[in-house]
Structure formats: structure tokens, C-alpha cells
Amino acid sequence: MGFLKKFLKIAEQSAAFCSVVVVAAGQASRMEGIDKILCPMGGEAIVLRAIAPFQASDLVDEIVIVTREDLMAPIGALCSQKGYDKVKRLVRGGATRPESVMAGLNACDSAADLIAIHDGARPFVTVEIIEETIRAARKHHAAAPAIPVKDTIKRAVGGVVTETPDRAELFAVQTPQIFDAALIKGAVGKAIQEGAPVTDDCSAVERIGFSVVLTRGSEENIKITTPRDLIHGEAILAERMEE
């Protein structure tokens, strides 16, 4: 049985070369002067917590970090100190998120079959979420973790409600969002060329007619966007330490 498990793991690893683009190039405009990427959480920079589960996953082959020029040296040094040998390149981000993503995509190994795109400010993604989404992307070409929306959502124009969508059909999409390499490069490139206001990488793929399969996300897989999120993050860490 041990040999069989080892064989299956080797077969799974050889099934697809997976690169990961960690996007950490934002200006943190809603963080009230806090640089969230290097901000310590539980004694470790948020970006390192975001990278760690990809480093740990047997299904991930390389990591490319996209960040601001002023953060390239400190992030590189932190990754080296942690022994994150899957981090192969750090590249400078662009003026917009799609341009930053494109810089990361272009820096991925040409052998990549799949490319995962993850927010550098999501420090609580798990290996389980990553690997379930990789497996779904292998099968369906595009996949992303998501959680059901709890609140009732209203669509409004000029402050007046025009529609109440069925909550059962609404999901909050998280990262990593994972795609066939050629598909996501083409989709993001087209979005940039046409100046499309895509809010995430799934949107770039959807607008050219491809479907995205949703996998199980987690309420802990939050994105650090405001100072209040730091408090939430520390609470998540404290709860994990008690488990």
C-alpha cells in the first residue's frame, strides 16, 4: 500500500507542471499607511504566509512573485531565509492589476501547463484548497475556490433597487484562480489590449467565452484589505494555534 501511494503521488506530480503567480504589487491604499505585504502577522510577514502553502504543496512546481520595485529585495531576502526554493523569480508589477498579472505570467516557466494566480494579501489559503483547485483546473481548464454569499444582495441604479438575485446562485470568489497556461495568457492579454475593467482573473477568462468551475473555498481565506482585516487575521491565527 505504501508503494501504491508513492506511485500515485509521483503520477500526480508528473501530470501537469504548475506555476504560481503571487501578486503583491498593490499600493495598499485602504490600509491607512500600513504596508500590508510585509506587515507581520503572528510574527511573520503576510506575503510569506501567502507563499508557504504553495511551497508545501507537492502539486506546485514554481512560484513567481510580482511586487513593487521597492519590495523586491526585502521579499527576496525573506524567501531565501525561509528556504522557499520554489520561488524562482521576482518581477516588477505594472500600473494596473492585469498588467501585474501579465508580468507574472510572462515570467513563468515555458513548461507550465497550469498557472495559478494568488493574492499576496491572502495569507490563510491551505494546501487542501490549492490542490483541490489544481485538480479541478486540470480537468476543466479553469477553476477557483469560492464560498456561498450569506447576505441578501441587491442590484441598484442610482440608489434604487432594480433586482434581488437569488442568493443560492451567488458566491464570493477567492484565490488561487488556476487556468491552462495558454488560456489565461490569452485572456489577460486581450483584457489589457481592450482596456476591459476585469476585477479578477476569472473575469478575463469568462469574457472570452470560457467557463470557470468553482471549488470549495474557506471563510478563513480572507484578503487583507483594511486595518480591521488584520484583527480578523490575528483571530484566525489564534484559533489555528488552539487546534
N, C-alpha and C positions, 0 to 999 in steps of 0.2 A: 504493500500500500504506500509506503514511503517513497519508493521508486516511482510509482504511478503519479503521485502528487508532484514530485520533482519534474517528471517528464511533462506533465500538463502545464506546469509553470513555465518551463522552457518553451513549450509550443506557443503559449500565450504571449510571451515576451517577443517571440520572433514573428508574431502575426502582423504587427504594424509598428513602424518607427514613429514615436510620438514626441513632438517638440512642444514645449510650453512657453508662451509669451506672457510674462508678468508685466503688466502695465502700471508703472509707478511714476508717471511724468507730470501729474497734475500740480496745480499751484495751491491746493488746499484752501481755497478762498472762503470756505464756510467754517474753517477751524479756528477763527479768531487769533491768528498769528502762530498757531501750533503747526509744525511741520509733521504731519501725521505719519509719513513714511518711515521716518527714523524715530518717531515717538516711542519711548519704552512702554511696554505693556507686560506686566509681570516680570520686569527686568530684562525684556528682550524687545528689540525693535520690531514694530508691526510688520515691516516688509519681510523680516526673517521668519516670522510666524506664518506669513503667507506662503513663503517658499518651502518651508520644512516638509509639509506632506507630499509635495511633488518630488523632493529629494528622496523621500522614503518609499515612494511607490515603485514597484518593480515594472510597472507598465509605462513609466516615463523615461525617456532616453536623454533628453537635454532640456535645459532651461535658458531662455534668453530674457534678460531684464531690460525694459525700456524705462528710462528715467531722465530727469533733468541733468544737464551737464554738471551742475554743482554737486550732485549727489552720486555721480558715477564712481568717484574714488572712494568715498566712505562706504557705499553699499558693497563695492567690490572687496574692500578690506574686511568687512563684516562676514561676507560669504566665505572668504578664504579662511578666516579664523574659525568658522563653524565647520569647515571641511566640506562645504557644499560643492562637490566636484562635478555635479551635473550642470552647474552654472557655467556655460561656455562663453557667453558674450554679454556685454553691457553696451547698449546703444542709446544714443540721444533721442529723446522724443520730439514730436513735431508740434506745430501750433495748435492742433486740434487732436481729440482722442483718435479719430480714424487715421490721422497721419501718424500718430504714435504707434498705433496698432500695425500700420503698414510697415513702419521702420522695423518693428519686431518680426513681422512675417518675412521680410526680405533678409533678415539676419539668421533665420532658421536654416538648419542643415538641409541640403538639397535632397537628402534621403528621406525626409519626413513624409510619411503617409497621412498622418493626422497632426493637426496643430490645435492646441488648447490655448485659450486666451483667458487670463485670470486677472482680477483686480488686485493690485498690490496692497490695497487697503482692506482686503478681506482676509483677516488673519486666522479664521476659525474653520476653514474648509477641512474636511477629513480625507484620509486616504480612501475610505469607502466611497464617498461621494465622487471623488476623482475617478476611481476605477470603474464604478458603475456607469459613469458618463462616457468614459473612453470606450467601454464595450458597446454602449448604445450607438456611439458615433461610428464605430467600425461597421455596424450593421445597417445604420440608417443615414450615414454621411454627415449628419448634423444633429447635435444633442446638447442639452443644457439642463442643469438642475433647477428646480422651481418648487415653490410651496404655495398651497391654496391661499387666496386672499380671504382674510377674516371679515373685514369691514364691507358694508354695502357701498358700492362705487356708483357715483353719479357722473354722467356726462353733462356738461353745461356750456352754454354760449352766452357771454355777457352776463354771467351770474345767474342765468336762468336754466334750470334743469331741462334737458332735452331727451334724456334717456337714462334708464336704470338697467345696466347689463346684468344678466344672470350671474350671480356670484359663483355658482358652481362651475362656470366656464372661465373664471379669472384666476390667474396665477402670477405670483411675483417671481420673476426670473433672476437667477443668481449666476455666479461664475464658479468653476470654469465652463466656458462655452467651447465646444470641441467640434471640429469640422475636418472634412477632407481638405488636405493642404491646397490643392488647386482651386477648390470651390471657394474657400474663404479668401484666398489671394485675389481671385477674380472679383468676388462680391465687394470686398472693401475697396479695391482699386476703382471699381465702377462708381461706388458711392462717392469717393473723393472726386473723381472726374466730373460727376454730375452735381456736386455740391449738395448731396442729399443729407437731410438732417437726421441721420440714424442715431439712436440713443444707446444701442448696444450692437454687438457683432451679429447676433441672431437677426436683427432688423435688416442688416446688409444682405444677408442670405435670403431672407423672406422676400425682399423687394425684387429679386431676380427670379422668383418663382419656385424656390426650394422650400420644402417643409422642414421644420425642426422638431425633433422628438424631445419631450420633457422627461427627465428622470427625477428621482427623489432628492429634494434639497433638504435644508435644515434651518430651523429658526435661529440656530446659533451661527449660521454662515452669514453674518451681518457685514455690511460695508461701513467702515469708519468714515463718517462724513461730517459730523459735528462734534463739539466737545462732549455733549451728552452721550454720544456713542462710546466714548472712552470709558465712561462709568459702566455702561452696559457690558462692554468688553471685559472689564475687570471682574464683573459679576460672573460672567461665563467662565473665566479662568478659575475663579474661586470654586465654582460648582464642579468643574472638571477635576480639581485637585482633591475634592471630597469623595469622588467616585472610586 
